[in-house]
Structures are given as C-alpha cells and as structure tokens.
C-alpha cells in the first residue's frame, strides 16, 4: 500500500490520484446562461444528489489547475443563479466530450456539439433534449472551497422540475439498463453502466442480518469464500433449521461431497465451500448456508 500526504504532492499529481481512485463519478452536464443571455453547456464529474426533501444536487466547477482560472459555468451561475443538469448516457458521450472543449466565452456548446436545446419551463437555461434525464434547478448557494488552482466551488442546486425519458421506465421505475448512463474515471477513461457492470445487492433495510461476526470461524476464515460471500451470508436474518440442513444432505451435489468422509475427510470442507460459493453466485444465501452447515 502506497501512502501520500497531500501537502507533499504537486497539485497535478494529487488531482490525478484523486480522480483516478474516486471513481466512477456521475456526470453533471450543466447548461447555464450569462447575464447577457449567452448559453454554455459543460460536463462536470464532481457531482451527485444530496437530498430528496428538498431535492438538492451539487456539482463543482473547480478552478483550473494549470493557471487558476475559472470556468464559464461558474461565472454564469454567479450572474444568473439557475442551471439545468442533464444526465449523460452512452449514446451521447462523444458529443458531451466535444462540449467540454474550452471554447471562447459566448460560443454555444449546444451548437458545437450538435445537441438540441429544449426550452425549460421554470428556469432560463435550456436542457439537452437528447439526455435521458434533465433537471431544472435554481442555484441556492455557491460555496468556494479555496482560491488556488484545483479548488472546487460547490454549486448547490434545488431541483424545480424533472424530465425523464419514457423509454427508461420499466414498471414505473428507472431501468438502469435503459438509462445506459456513463460515468467518469481517471484520465481519458469512462465507465458504462451496462451489461455485466450492472448487478443487484439486497439492501438490509427491512431486515437485520446476523452479521459476519456470527459466522463460525471455519467458514469465516475460509480459503474459498470471499469477503462478498461472507457479506451475503451475514445478511440473512435466520439460519436454516437443523431439519432443513439434514434434508438438504440428500441433494445430489451435497451427498456426492459427503461421500468423501470415508476416505478424504479433509476435502469435505473445501468442496462444501466451493458449492456454497456457487449458490451465492446465484443469490441464494439460504441454500449456501444449508450446504455449509453440513460440516456441523
């Protein structure tokens, strides 16, 4: 493990390390206007949603590391405290990247990048019609974090109106596969939230798992099971009964392993743990427990 003290690193190196490791980061594709009415469109990966009531999003146009100048987006929200935040999906990532070009003030990135400017209902800046989701926001505070190059400026926004494309809805919920969002990594790298990158983890909101500390040491210290496996095992509220475990011994995969008891007893634990790991891959922690408890 390499360790660093921020004060001992040049800002460009620290910037690279932070952005390379705090990833992936969602992208705020921010549309703003100046007091003279000039429209600007630019992406920012220092971004997230921070509250639902009130609905608050924050993004941060940082001061440029190389010359400590500020970005047009920051200047605009100080002049006109309104913004639309647009979500970027895979179909528009190249155009979004083009919009990040540092064009001169007054150049309209909607036009340069080929996006459609959709008139907003409640704020002055337009939103991106091609975006899978867009938010009309008022800026309630801009909080500078420093005066040196690389310092962020928190633009705290309250969402006034949401626009979400119908095609991203499945059963009245946002379908991440249809959203097809992209996120920022370090350097020139991006991440696409699609395919094998999407997976579900059950939230322990309505249940109280037994915890990893209650797992028997021989299972907790397994050379087969991973930390993720232990997390799934610890998230169950109740272990299977002795009767359920005994009945499960008749399952063909389990009974085949238990036959090793006569001639290869040391092999049983490893094979049971491998089989339990397969159950966990198919999101069946109770089945995994029924396998693991064959040892006891």
N, C-alpha and C positions, 0 to 999 in steps of 0.2 A: 504494500500500500504506500503510495507516494503522498506526502503531506506538504501543504503550502501555507504560507502566511500571506494574505492579500497585499499587505503593505510592502512586501518584499518583491512583488511581481510587477513588471511593466503592465500598464493598463491593457494594451492589446493582447498580451498573453493571458491575463486574468479574464478578459472578456471572452476569449476563445475557450478557455477551460469551463467557464460558467455555462456558456451556450452549448458547448459540446456535451455536457453532462446533465444539465437540467432540460431534459427532452423526452418525448416530443412536446412541443408547445403549440397550443391552438393559435390561429392567426386571426387578428382583427384587421379586416380590410376596411380601412376608415375613410369615409368621404366627409370632407369639410368644405366650408366656404370662407373666404376672406371678407372683410367689411366692404370691399369694393365689388363683391359678388363673384370672385374667381373661384372656381371649383378645383379641389385637389382630391386625389384618390391614392392612398398609400397603405401597404401592409405593415403590421407590427406583431411580433411574436411574444412580446411581453404583454400578455393578455389573459383574462379569464373572467368568469362570472362570480360574484362575491356575495350576492344576496338575492332572495326571491321576493321579499316583502319588507322594504321596497325592492324592486328589481334593479340591481346595480351591477354594472360591468366596469372594469378598469383596464385601460391599456396605457402603455408608457412609451411615448416618443423620446428616446434617450438623446442626449447631446452627442454629436458625432465625436468618436474617439480621436480621429486623426487631427481635427482642427478646432474642436469645441464649439462648432456652430450648431444652431438649432434647425429643426425641420419645419417645413411649411405647415404641416399638420398642427404642430404645437402653436405656431404663430396664429393659425386660423382660429383654433378653439379659444385662444385668449381674446381674439377680436369678436368672434361670433360663437358663443358657448353652446353649440349644437353639433351633432355628429350622427352619421349612420354607420353602424358596424355591420359588415357583411361577412358571412361565413364562406370560406373558400373550399370548393370541392375539387376533385381530380380533373374534371373537365375544363377547369378554368385556371389551373395552376401556372401554366406558361404565360398566360395573359397577365395574371397577377404579378408574376416576377417582372414582366416588362414594365408594369406600372410602378415598380419600386425604383426604376431609373431616376436619377436625380436631375430631372428636367428643371429648367429655369422657372422661377415663380411666375404664375399666370398661365403656364402650359396645363391643359386639361388632360389628365391621365385617362379619363374615360375614353376620350377620343384616341389618344396614343395607343392604348391597349385594346381598343375595339370593343369596349363594354357599352351596354345600353344604360343611360341614366334615367332611372324611374323617379318621377316626381314624388316626393314624400307628402304625407298628409298633415303632419304636425310639426315638422322642422324644415329648415331651409335646404340643407344638403340633400341631394338625391341619393337613392340607393341603387345597388347594382342589380339589374333585372335578372341577370344570369345566375345570381347567387341562390343556393338552396334555402338560405335563411338570411334575413336582414332585420335590423333593429333601429328604429328611430329613437334617438336619445337626446336629452338635454344634459349639458355638462354642468354638474353642480359644484365641482371644485377641481382645480389643477394644483397639485402639490409637488413642487420641485424637491428633488432629493439631493441636490448638490449643484455646484457651479462649474465643475471640471468636466473635461471630455469623458463620456461614458456615463455621466449621471442621468438617472431617469427623471421623468416628470409624470407623476400619476394623474391621468385624466379620468376622473371619477364621473361616471355617466349613469343617469337614471333612464331606464327603458320606458318610453312612452307608448310605443306600438311595435308589435312583432309582425313580420311577414314570413311565412314558412310555405315552401312549395308543396302542393298537394301530393306530388309523387313520392315524397319522403315519408309519408304517413302510412303505417300499417296498423290496423286495429286501433286507430286514433292515437297511436304513439309514434314518435320519431324512430324510424328504422335506420340504424347506423349503416347498414349495407347500402341503402338507398341514398342516404346523406353523402356517403363516399367522401368524407372530409379528408383534408390533408393537414399535416402539422409540420412544424419547423424543427429540424435537428441542427447540429452544428455545421459550420462551413456552408457548402452548397447542397447539403443533404436535406431531404424532406421525408416524411413518412405518410403512407396512405392507409387510412383506416378501412381496410377491405380484406376479404378473404381470410386467410389464417391469422391475420393481425387482429381480428375480432374474436373475442371469447367472453364467456359469461362467468362471473363469480357471484355465488349467492351471498347477499348481504345479511349479516346477522342482526336484523332489525327487530324481528318479532320472536326471535329465539335467543337462547343463552347457551352457547356451546360449552362442553365440558372443559375445553382448554387443553393445550399441548401438555401442560404440567400434569394432567391426569392420565396421560397415556403411559402404559407400562414401559419401564426403561428399555427392555429388549426390543420394543417397537420404536420407541423414541430415538434410540441410538442405532437404528438400522443402517446397514451399508447399502441398502437398496432404495428405501423410501427417501424422498426429497423433503425439503422444508415446505414446499407447496403441498405435498402429500400429507404431512403432519398437520398443516393448517386445515385441510379438509376433514381429517379425522377428528381434530379438536373442535370442529364447528358443529358436531352432532350434539343434540340435547341429551340423548339417552342411548346407551349401548343396547345391542340386541340381547334378548333373554338367553339363558342357558339352553332352553329348549330350542330356540331358533338356531343357535350355534350348532347344537347337536344334530338337528335335522339337516343343516347345511353340509355336514360332513358327507352326506350321501351324494352331493353334487359330483358329477364325473371328474371335473378338474381338481376338486379338493380331494376326493378319495384316491385319485392317482398319486397325489403328493404324499398322502398319509401312508401309503404302502411302503415308503422309504424307511419307515420306523424300524423295520426288522433288520435292514442291512446298511442303511446310510442315514442314521438319525441326525447327523449334523447338517444334512442337506435340507431337512424339512423346513427350517426357519427361512432359509434363503428363497426356496421355491414358493412358500406361502407369501412372503413379502413381494415377490415378483408378481404373483397372481393378484394380490391386493392392489398393487400399483396399476394393474390393467383395469380393475374395477373403478379405481379413482379416475383414470383417463376417460371413462365413460360416465363420470359424475355420479357414481354410486358409492358414497362413503359407507352406507349401512352394509352393503354387500362386502365391501373391503373389510369392515370390522368382523363380519361373520367368518371371513377367511382367516384373519389374523388371530382371532380368539380360539382357533383350533389348537394353538400351542398350549392353552391353559386348561 
